[in-house]
């Protein structure tokens, strides 16, 4: 059983930056993708960014150009650098470890709130 623990969320102004971190309790190389999902108030959870083995990083259109996902297997950490934040980026951000497109493990999430 692996635990994923997110941190780095908080309150930010529009145009600002936040870096989210996800630390795993075990080896993240067991996953073939590590991802960040987000869920805005009243909306369904959606994929924001994913790092897929042998394919690299992929981003949702709504965040592309503003966020960067990175993974450090040795530190069992996945990060999401978010720049030029917008109020519509507000939501709970979840880290996920995936096997062939299926989420195997979820973190509990970290809240991001962007104000104007």
C-alpha positions as CSV (number, residue, x, y, z in Angstrom):
1,X,0.0,0.0,0.0
2,X,1.4,3.4,-1.0
3,X,0.4,6.7,0.4
4,X,0.6,9.9,-1.6
5,X,0.7,13.1,0.4
6,X,0.3,16.4,-1.3
7,X,1.4,19.8,0.0
8,X,2.0,23.3,-1.3
9,X,-1.5,24.4,-1.8
10,X,-2.8,27.7,-0.4
11,X,-4.0,31.1,-1.2
12,X,-2.5,33.0,-4.2
13,X,-3.4,36.1,-6.2
14,X,-4.1,35.9,-9.9
15,X,-0.9,36.0,-11.8
16,X,1.0,34.4,-9.0
17,X,2.7,31.1,-8.6
18,X,2.4,28.0,-6.5
19,X,4.4,24.7,-6.5
20,X,2.6,21.6,-5.4
21,X,4.5,18.6,-4.2
22,X,3.4,15.0,-3.8
23,X,5.6,12.6,-1.8
24,X,5.0,8.9,-2.0
25,X,5.6,6.5,0.9
26,X,7.0,3.9,-1.6
27,X,8.7,3.5,-4.9
28,X,6.8,5.5,-7.6
29,X,8.5,3.6,-10.4
30,X,5.9,1.0,-9.9
31,X,3.5,3.4,-11.7
32,X,3.8,4.1,-15.4
33,X,2.3,7.5,-14.9
34,X,2.1,10.1,-12.2
35,X,-0.6,12.7,-12.5
36,X,-2.1,15.8,-11.0
37,X,-5.9,16.0,-11.1
38,X,-8.0,18.9,-9.9
39,X,-11.6,19.4,-8.8
40,X,-13.2,22.8,-8.9
41,X,-16.2,23.6,-6.6
42,X,-19.3,22.0,-8.1
43,X,-17.4,20.3,-10.9
44,X,-16.0,16.9,-11.7
45,X,-12.4,15.9,-11.1
46,X,-10.3,16.5,-14.2
47,X,-6.8,15.7,-15.3
48,X,-4.5,18.7,-15.2
49,X,-1.1,17.2,-16.0
50,X,0.5,13.8,-16.3
51,X,4.0,12.4,-16.6
52,X,3.9,9.1,-18.6
53,X,6.9,6.8,-18.8
54,X,8.5,6.9,-22.3
55,X,6.0,9.6,-23.4
56,X,6.8,12.6,-21.2
57,X,4.5,15.3,-19.9
58,X,1.0,16.0,-21.1
59,X,-1.2,18.8,-20.1
60,X,-4.8,19.8,-20.2
61,X,-5.5,22.7,-22.5
62,X,-6.7,24.9,-19.7
63,X,-3.2,24.8,-18.0
64,X,-0.9,24.2,-20.9
65,X,1.9,26.8,-21.0
66,X,1.3,27.7,-17.4
67,X,2.2,24.6,-15.5
68,X,5.0,22.1,-15.4
69,X,4.9,18.6,-14.0
70,X,8.1,17.0,-12.9
71,X,9.0,13.7,-11.3
72,X,12.0,12.6,-9.1
73,X,12.0,8.9,-8.7
74,X,14.8,8.9,-6.2
75,X,13.0,11.4,-3.9
76,X,9.6,9.7,-4.7
77,X,8.2,13.1,-5.5
78,X,6.1,14.6,-8.2
79,X,5.7,18.4,-8.4
80,X,3.4,20.7,-10.2
81,X,4.8,24.2,-10.8
82,X,1.9,26.5,-11.5
83,X,2.5,30.0,-12.9
84,X,0.2,32.9,-14.0
85,X,-2.5,31.5,-11.8
86,X,-6.1,32.3,-12.7
87,X,-9.2,32.2,-10.4
88,X,-10.5,29.3,-12.5
89,X,-7.5,27.3,-11.2
90,X,-9.2,27.2,-7.8
91,X,-9.9,23.8,-6.6
92,X,-8.6,20.7,-4.8
93,X,-5.5,19.2,-6.4
94,X,-4.9,15.5,-6.2
95,X,-1.8,13.5,-6.9
96,X,-2.4,10.1,-8.5
97,X,-0.3,7.1,-9.3
98,X,-1.5,5.3,-12.5
99,X,-1.2,1.9,-14.1
100,X,-1.9,1.9,-17.8
101,X,-4.4,4.7,-17.6
102,X,-6.1,3.6,-14.4
103,X,-5.5,5.4,-11.1
104,X,-4.2,3.0,-8.6
105,X,-3.6,5.4,-5.7
106,X,-5.0,8.9,-4.9
107,X,-3.7,11.4,-2.4
108,X,-6.1,13.3,-0.2
109,X,-5.6,16.5,-2.0
110,X,-4.4,20.0,-1.4
111,X,-6.6,23.1,-1.7
112,X,-5.6,25.9,-4.1
113,X,-7.5,29.2,-4.0
114,X,-6.7,31.9,-6.5
115,X,-8.1,35.4,-5.8
116,X,-8.5,38.4,-8.1
